[in-house]
Amino acid sequence: MLLYGAITRGDTKPLAKRLLGRFGDLNHVLAAPEARLKEVEGVGDKVIFQLKLIQSVGHRMARARVMKKPILASWDALLEYCQTAMAHRDLEQFRVLYLDRKNVLIADEAQANGTVDHVPVYPREVVKRALELNATALILVHNHPSGDPTPSQADIEMTFAIRDAAEVLNITIHDHLIIGKAREISFRAEGYL
């Protein structure tokens, strides 16, 4: 049915089956890069537009459930948003959720994009942006394209560096979430913070 907007005449089931066969599930189909989608027989610009539109709508709906709301009180919605936005990315991305003194989400910003197994993060830039936004707390989030959210030593060291820089300025790090394909790891729950 989702493909019908792009292919109004003809059966969309064969293409849907090819897409699911290639990418595994709907999440992976929607998150697939345009170049990889074009490799599937029957995928053209209209199909890509339709799939990316649906992906964008899903992200916006999940984001609306967390923006301008007390984030710690809606933790499940936050996790759902992070899963929707990041779990199926092919490259690592590091995001920072900036919170005000009432823990209301005031900004969600991608700080850096990386490779399949690394993303460069600069604690100074994270803290600088928090000051610009008058944020008093942060939640750090990044994904592991491999699907395994287990933190690396570099993840732990980077988190401690940001925590130490923020602490000097009275900015709290509530958590660092690593988003995998099917689950996430919370540094707070695992005892790292």
C-alpha positions as CSV (number, residue, x, y, z in Angstrom):
1,M,0.0,0.0,0.0
2,L,2.9,2.4,0.7
3,L,4.2,1.9,-2.8
4,Y,0.8,2.7,-4.4
5,G,1.5,6.4,-4.1
6,A,4.5,6.0,-6.4
7,I,3.1,3.2,-8.6
8,T,-0.5,3.9,-9.2
9,R,-1.0,1.5,-12.1
10,G,0.1,-2.1,-11.5
11,D,0.8,-4.5,-8.8
12,T,3.1,-3.3,-6.1
13,K,3.5,-6.6,-4.3
14,P,6.4,-7.9,-6.4
15,L,8.4,-4.8,-5.7
16,A,7.5,-4.8,-2.0
17,K,8.7,-8.4,-1.8
18,R,12.0,-7.5,-3.6
19,L,12.6,-4.6,-1.2
20,L,11.8,-6.7,1.9
21,G,13.9,-9.6,0.6
22,R,16.8,-7.2,0.0
23,F,16.6,-5.2,3.2
24,G,14.9,-7.5,5.7
25,D,12.1,-5.4,7.1
26,L,10.2,-2.2,6.6
27,N,12.5,-0.2,8.9
28,H,15.5,-1.2,6.9
29,V,13.7,-0.5,3.6
30,L,12.8,3.1,4.8
31,A,16.3,3.7,6.1
32,A,18.2,2.4,3.1
33,P,20.3,4.9,1.2
34,E,19.0,6.0,-2.1
35,A,21.8,4.4,-4.0
36,R,21.1,1.0,-2.5
37,L,17.4,1.3,-3.1
38,K,18.1,2.0,-6.8
39,E,19.8,-1.3,-7.1
40,V,16.5,-3.0,-6.6
41,E,14.6,-3.7,-9.9
42,G,11.6,-1.4,-10.2
43,V,12.8,1.3,-7.8
44,G,12.9,4.7,-9.4
45,D,12.8,8.3,-8.2
46,K,9.1,8.2,-7.4
47,V,9.5,5.1,-5.2
48,I,12.5,6.6,-3.4
49,F,10.5,9.8,-2.8
50,Q,7.6,7.9,-1.4
51,L,9.8,5.8,0.9
52,K,11.8,8.8,2.1
53,L,8.6,10.7,2.7
54,I,7.2,7.9,4.9
55,Q,10.5,7.8,6.8
56,S,10.4,11.5,7.4
57,V,6.8,11.4,8.6
58,G,7.7,8.6,11.0
59,H,10.6,10.6,12.4
60,R,8.5,13.7,12.8
61,M,5.8,11.8,14.6
62,A,8.3,10.3,17.0
63,R,10.0,13.6,17.5
64,A,6.7,15.4,18.3
65,R,6.2,13.0,21.2
66,V,9.4,14.2,22.9
67,M,10.1,17.8,21.9
68,K,9.1,20.5,24.4
69,K,8.2,17.9,27.0
70,P,9.9,16.7,30.2
71,I,12.1,14.1,28.8
72,L,12.8,12.1,31.9
73,A,9.0,11.6,32.5
74,S,8.6,10.2,28.9
75,W,11.6,8.0,28.7
76,D,9.9,5.3,26.6
77,A,8.9,7.9,24.1
78,L,12.5,9.1,24.0
79,L,13.8,5.6,23.4
80,E,11.3,5.0,20.6
81,Y,12.3,8.3,19.0
82,C,16.0,7.4,19.2
83,Q,15.3,4.0,17.7
84,T,13.2,5.5,14.9
85,A,15.8,8.1,14.1
86,M,19.0,6.1,14.5
87,A,18.8,2.3,14.7
88,H,18.9,1.6,11.0
89,R,21.5,4.1,9.9
90,D,24.5,2.7,8.0
91,L,26.9,5.1,9.6
92,E,27.5,6.2,13.2
93,Q,25.9,9.4,14.2
94,F,26.4,11.3,17.5
95,R,23.4,13.4,18.7
96,V,23.0,15.5,21.8
97,L,19.7,16.2,23.4
98,Y,19.8,19.5,25.2
99,L,17.5,20.0,28.2
100,D,16.5,23.0,30.2
101,R,16.4,23.3,34.0
102,K,13.0,21.4,34.0
103,N,14.4,18.7,31.8
104,V,12.3,19.7,28.9
105,L,13.9,18.9,25.5
106,I,14.9,22.2,23.9
107,A,17.1,20.9,21.1
108,D,18.1,17.6,19.4
109,E,21.1,18.1,17.3
110,A,23.4,15.8,15.3
111,Q,26.9,16.8,16.4
112,A,28.8,14.5,14.1
113,N,28.5,11.8,11.5
114,G,31.1,9.1,11.1
115,T,32.0,5.8,9.5
116,V,30.6,2.4,10.1
117,D,32.4,2.0,13.4
118,H,33.6,5.5,14.5
119,V,32.3,9.0,14.9
120,P,34.5,11.9,16.0
121,V,33.1,13.8,19.0
122,Y,34.6,17.0,20.5
123,P,33.6,17.6,24.1
124,R,34.4,21.3,23.8
125,E,31.8,21.7,21.0
126,V,29.1,19.7,22.9
127,V,29.6,22.0,26.0
128,K,29.9,25.1,23.9
129,R,26.5,24.4,22.2
130,A,24.9,23.7,25.6
131,L,26.0,27.1,26.8
132,E,24.6,28.7,23.6
133,L,21.2,27.1,24.2
134,N,21.3,27.7,28.0
135,A,20.9,24.0,28.5
136,T,21.5,22.7,32.0
137,A,21.5,19.0,31.2
138,L,22.3,16.7,28.3
139,I,21.5,13.2,27.0
140,L,24.2,11.9,24.6
141,V,23.0,9.4,22.0
142,H,24.8,7.6,19.2
143,N,24.1,4.5,17.2
144,H,26.2,1.4,16.4
145,P,25.4,0.3,12.8
146,S,26.6,-3.2,13.6
147,G,23.5,-3.6,15.7
148,D,25.4,-4.4,18.9
149,P,25.0,-1.5,21.4
150,T,27.8,-2.7,23.6
151,P,30.0,0.4,24.4
152,S,33.6,0.4,23.2
153,Q,36.4,1.7,25.4
154,A,36.5,4.8,23.1
155,D,32.7,5.3,23.8
156,I,33.4,5.2,27.5
157,E,36.4,7.6,27.4
158,M,34.5,10.1,25.2
159,T,31.5,10.0,27.6
160,F,33.8,10.7,30.6
161,A,35.5,13.6,28.7
162,I,32.2,15.2,28.0
163,R,31.0,14.6,31.5
164,D,34.1,16.2,33.0
165,A,33.9,19.2,30.7
166,A,30.2,19.7,31.5
167,E,30.6,19.2,35.2
168,V,32.8,22.3,35.5
169,L,30.0,24.4,34.1
170,N,27.2,22.8,36.2
171,I,25.8,20.9,33.2
172,T,24.4,17.5,34.0
173,I,24.9,14.4,31.8
174,H,21.7,12.4,32.4
175,D,22.7,9.5,30.2
176,H,24.5,8.3,27.2
177,L,22.4,5.9,25.0
178,I,23.9,3.7,22.4
179,I,21.2,2.6,19.9
180,G,21.5,-0.8,18.3
181,K,19.2,-2.5,15.8
182,A,17.0,-4.2,18.4
183,R,17.9,-2.7,21.7
184,E,19.8,0.1,23.4
185,I,22.3,0.5,26.2
186,S,22.0,3.1,28.8
187,F,25.3,4.2,30.4
188,R,23.3,5.2,33.5
189,A,21.7,1.8,33.8
190,E,25.0,0.0,33.2
191,G,26.7,2.0,35.9
192,Y,29.1,4.0,33.7
193,L,27.5,7.3,34.9
